[in-house]
Structures are given as C-alpha cells and as structure tokens.
Amino acid sequence: MIYVGITGNYTDNKYGWTNIRNAEIMRVREGYMIKMPRAVPID
C-alpha cells in the first residue's frame, strides 16, 4: 500500500518489528515524530 507516496521494494516486506515497546514520541519543530527501534528480519 502507498500511504506517503512512496512505493516499497520486495525486501521491505522482509523487515519490520515484532515489538515496538521501545518506540518514542518526540516533539520536533514541525510537530511530532515517532522514533522507531531498528527494523529486524522477519520470517
């Protein structure tokens, strides 16, 4: 699916998160940003 006008690659479906408990919401000049943990290979 395209949510931000960027088409993904095949390998994009092979990486992700099983737990986003360490994600952080950060306030930035333009509003807010979500800082995600490093993506890991998913089987």
Residue pairs with C-beta under 8 A, 6 or more apart in sequence:
14 41
14 42
15 39
15 40
15 41
15 42
16 39
16 40
16 42
17 36
17 37
17 39
17 40
18 40
18 42
19 37
20 36
20 37
22 37
23 34
23 35
23 36
23 37
24 34
24 35
25 32
25 33
25 34
25 35
26 32
26 33
26 34
26 35
27 33
